[in-house]
Amino acid sequence: MESLKKPIGLKGHDDKELLKPPPLQKKSGEVDFTTQDPWRILRIQGELVEGFEALSRLPAAIAIFGSARLGPESPYYESCRETARLLAEAGYAIITGGGPGLMAAGNQGAFEVGGTSVGCSIELPDEPVPNEYQTIALRFRYFFARKLMFVKYAVGFLIFPGGFGTLDELFEALTLVQTDKIDHFPIILFGTEYWQPLLDWLKGTVLKAGCISPEDLTLFSVTDDPEAAVAQIKKVTKLNQ
């Protein structure tokens, strides 16, 4: 197992500190260099280098996103676990946010069949312990460094029901594909009932207002079937073909 060095400093507040405007200082001698932006750049660089090193030899990987709040009692948990298992058996690595809930389901499905199961967890205040189903466990201070790993090393995104964090990953991926900043990889929403209100809003409000184009609605697909999701990913990425 590979892991990033444990972050130093106030747990879970590195992003917050980085994004603060610089404080006004009466005397330059009062500045603690280790709390200033140039020092943080070195820490960010180290985080990126260690992440790249740990993931650079991964096989084709699928990033799975979903709520940390939906545990084994949710029907989505078993669907996520089964989808990850099928993907791992097909030769894909699985990358999740490394936390509990549906992230754990994704890691568990890959782990149980001997697949490569990556967790990219994040330091947050009061965050639960990362899940146990990881063969490569990374821990990040900064959200943007963590999100870069998903985009750089995944050949597809599988989006299960989730909250703000899941929606953030979904719309970032759609934006990067829409603007041709990354290859047009598969983005699959799992759970028609859950995602339908969002789809209705995109089609009925956002598209109608002219804020997106009709072809933007083809950048993703929706399914309720693990086997269909895996078949679509295999077709687009051409793994084992």
N, C-alpha and C positions, 0 to 999 in steps of 0.2 A: 504494500500500500504506500502511496506517495501522498504527501501533504505539504501545504504551505506552512511556514513558520507561524506560530501563534502570534496574532497582532499584539502590538504593545500600545498601551494607552487606555483611555476611557472606552470601555467595551461598547461597540455599536454606534459610536458617534463620529467616526472618522469622516464620513461623507458630510455630516453637518458642519464639522469644523472646517473642512476643506472649502465648503461653499459659502462660508461666512465672509463678508467683506473684511479687509484687513483693519484691525483696530488702530485708532489714532494713538500715537506714542509721543509723549512729551520729550523723551530722550531716547536716542537710538540704543543706548546702553541697557535700556529696560527690556529690549526684545529678546525673548528666548528663541534661539535659532531653530530648535527642534520642534517648535510649534508653528513655524512659518512655512509658506508655500514652497520655497526651494527645497527644504528638507522633505516635505511631503512628496515632491516630485520623485525623489530618490526612493521613497517607500513604494510609490505607485510603480515605478520602473521595476523594482524588485518583485512586486506582486505579479506583474505581467510576465517577467522572465520566468519565474517559477511556474506559472500557469502554462505558458507555452511549452516549457520543458516537459511538464507532466503529461500534456495532452498531444504532443506533436506526433506521437507514433500510434495514435488511435486508429482503429479501422473506421470505415464510414459510420457516422454516429447520428442518432436521432435525439433531439432535445424534447423532453416531455415536461409540460408545465401543467400545474393544477393546484388547487387549494390545499394549504396545510391544514385546513379545518375539517376536511372530509376524510374520515378514517375508515377502518374496515366495515363499519356499519353502513356506509354509503354504497349503493350499487355501482357507483363510478369507480370505487376502489378496485373491485375485482375486474372490471373492464380494463382499467389502466394496467393492472398487474398482468392480465392475459395478453394485452397488446404488446407490452414490453417483452414478455416471454417469447411471443412469436417473432418479434423483431430480433431478439438476441439469437434465437435459433436460426434465423435467416442470415446471421453474420454481422448484424449491426451492433455497435456500442450504444449504450443508453446514457444520456446526460440529463440530470435533473438538478433542481436547486438544493438537493441534499437534505431537505427538511422532512418533517412528518407528513401525514396525510397522503395526498395523491403523489407527492414527490417520493415518499417511501414506497408506494405501490409500484411506481415505475422502476425504482432501483431493485425492489424485491423480485419483480418478474424476471429481470435480467440475471440477477444474482443466483436465483434458484436453479437456473439451467447452465451455470458456469460462464455466463457472458460477461463482457466488460461493462461494469456498472459505475458510472462516474457521478459524484455528488459535488456540486459547486455551491457550498453554503455561504452564508453571509453573516458577519457579526452584527447583531441587532440587540437592543436592550431587551432583556428577558426572553430571548429566543430559545426555543427548546433545543435539546441536544440533537445534532445531526443523526439521521437514521443509520441503522447498522448494516444496511445492505449495499455497501460500497466497496468496490475493489480499488478505486482511486478516489480519495477524499481530499478535496481542496477547501480552504477556508479563506474568504476574502474580507477585506476591510471596506472596499469601495464597490458600490453597485455597478458603476460603469465598467470597471475592470472585469467583474464577474459576467456582466452581460456580453462583453466582447467574446468571452470564451464560448458561450452558446452559439453566437453567430459565426465565429471563425471555424469551429470544429464540428458543427452539425450540418448535415445535408438535407435536413427536413425538420419541421416543427410540428409537434402533436400537442394540441391545446385542449386539455380537459377543463371542466368547470372550475372556475376560480374567481378571485376578487381582483383588487387593484393591481397587484403584482403580475398576475396572469394576463390581465388586459394590457398592461404595459408591455409585456413581452410580445403579445399578439400584434399590437398596433405598431410597435417598433419594427417587427419583421415585415409587416405589410408595407410600411413606409419605405424600408430599404429595398424591397422588391419593386415596389411601384416606381421608385426613382432610379432603378437600375444600379443601385449601389452594391448589390450582391446578386448572385445567380438566382434565377427564379426557381427556388426549391419548393417542394410541397409544403403547404401550410394547411393542416387538417384540424378542424374543430370537431371534438367528440362530444356528442350529446345534443341531439336536435332540439329536444324540449327546452334545454337550458339556454341554448344559443339563439333560438328562434326570435325572441323579442329584439335582440341586437340586430339580427339580419333584417327584420321588418323595419327597424329604425334606419339602418343604412340604406335600404332600398326605397323606403317611403319618405324619408326626411332628407337625409344627406345627399342622396342621388338627385332627388327632386329639386333640391336647392342648387344643384350644380357644383357641389363641393367635391364630388368624386365623379369619375366617368363610368359608364356601364361596364367597360372592360376591367375596372378595378374590382368588381364583384366576382371576377373569375380567378382572382389571385389566391383564393382559398376554397376549400370544400368542406362539407359537413357529413358526418357519418355516425351511426350507432353500432357499428359492427367492427370488432377488432380485426377480423380477417380481411375485411374490405379496406381498412386503413393500411394494413401491411401490404396488401396487393398494390394499392395505389402508390405507396412509397417505393416499392420495388420496381414498379413500372417506370416511374419518373427518374429514379436514381440509377436504374439498370444494374443493381447489384446482383451478382450471381447469374447474369444473363450473357 
